[in-house]
């Protein structure tokens, strides 16, 4: 998949193209359905499949106090879209000029002139432009005039509700990491780099890797059974996310104990897959009671993880 960060310096049009438009945060199963139809249509027409999205998220520019915490880092989003076999990802800078552009001008300048759009594939609730005037009906009218078709996909979902980035954010924020697999189509994960900690876990008999991450949305504070990908190996683990109330630090941390692993991990990159929430974060009377609780967490995590299989994008976006 090719990636473009701007269309401003193009010497010639990119098209002919089949295009979809949207933010696609989370790249959940509803987004996957859009991409599947996009690629199918592009192959039927012999065109390039194009995903046109924005960076940063429009609300981070227009109303930062209302902007959501994102489910994906930019790198994750690129990997997930590439796994859908899309030809070109355009990450257009969301600027004041773009925010003020009328839907009519966007169609003329971007869809028609630069992308030579032959077909547009959009979700049922997609809209853009000032006052969200660029909705499906507007695009269908433009398509009739400008010579491109518009396919509006009806909602798809599970348990009677459409797949939704907003709903997924609520689930992650509530710690519902096992239930969210049916919405995302994969286990929620984060990548982090191991940084020095205070060695408290080692003193308790459970050495931990302390992580720093660019992931914006983290699950609710608590203890989780996780899978850990380190280089080409996969380990079971127990992760604590929160403020370590037993020690009264107040600083939020991400600490993971890899089961059956010995070695130094400082400055290494780990990918954490959240499998199941074990319990809330708790304050204990002291190190001895905390160590007993961690022993119970490890035992339960082993029972959960020994037969758990991680679902990741290479597995569910295969064709």
Secondary structure, DSSP 8 states (H G I E B T S, - for coil): -EEES-STT-SS---SEEEEES--TT--HHHHHHHHHHHHHHHHHT-EEEEEEEES-HHHHH-GGG----SS-HHHHHHHHHTTT-SEEEEEE--HHHHH--HHHHIIIIIIIIT-EEEEEEETT---SGGG---HHHHHHHHHHHT-EEEEE---EETTEE--HHHHHHHHHTT-TTTTHHHHSS--EEEEEEE---SHHHHHT---EEEEE--S----SEEEEEEEEETTEEEEEEEEEE--TTTT----EEEEEETT--S--TT-EEEEEEEEEEE-----SSHHHHHHHHHHHHHHHHHHHTT-----HHHH---
